[in-house]
Amino acid sequence: MNEHYIQEIINEWNPIEIEPLVDDEYSFEIEEINNFISQQKKELTITSLRDKINEVFIKEFERFFTKNDESLDIAKKIMKKLSDL
């Protein structure tokens, strides 16, 4: 999947509420998520993607990010974009 689509979705979400947000602010996290998607291929599920999103953001921003329902919505948006490509 093109990282550009993931970047659009993650930046719109802006889970750490960084202002002003630079386009590549979450580039490391986006790369991690993209790699996970590529590795999972046909086994990718919304819940596994949600769990990976939570894992990546907790690892990088543990003091500023907690698991929440928004990551499930983000996983759904990414999965929808995957199916549209």
Residue pairs with C-beta under 8 A, 6 or more apart in sequence:
1 34
1 37
1 38
1 78
1 81
1 82
1 85
2 85
3 30
3 31
3 34
5 78
5 81
5 85
6 30
6 33
6 34
6 37
6 78
7 23
7 24
7 26
7 27
7 30
9 74
9 77
9 78
9 81
10 26
10 29
10 30
10 33
10 74
11 21
11 23
11 25
11 26
13 70
13 74
14 21
15 57
15 61
15 65
15 70
15 71
16 57
16 61
16 64
16 65
18 25
28 60
29 56
29 57
29 60
32 52
32 56
33 49
33 52
33 53
33 56
33 78
36 49
36 52
37 44
37 49
37 78
37 82
40 48
40 49
44 79
44 82
46 72
46 75
46 76
46 79
47 72
47 75
49 75
49 78
49 79
50 71
50 72
50 74
50 75
53 71
53 74
53 75
54 67
54 71
57 65
57 71
58 65
58 66
58 67
